[in-house]
Amino acid sequence: MHTAHLRRQRKLRAQVLSVQMAILVLFFALWEVAGRLKWIDVLLFSYPSKVFAQIWKDAVSGELWGHLGVTVGETVVGFLLGTIVGTLLAVLIWWSPF
């Protein structure tokens, strides 16, 4: 009985993963088509094949890692500033009699 339950769980997990992968593939396919047929502004969104080609080119040339470091640094600084400013504003609002 327990093995049957485990078998059903594995089957369900496989089905869920299959649907998730199909949605992901469909999303990228629709994005590609939308970009190539100019349904979306390619200046802002481009299309997946071009994005992945640029990422690969930058990774191979070594340029990606510097850009990645700057992006991670900016993300951390933005998160910290947002947290500090948000906390200070919350404290001011909490202490405000109005």
Buried (B, 14 or more C-beta within 10 A) or exposed (E): EEEEEEEEEEEEEEEEEEEEEEEEEEEBEEBBEBBEEEEBEEEEEBBBEEBEEEEEEBEEEEEBEEEEEEEEEEEEEEEEEEEEEEEEEEEEEEEEEE
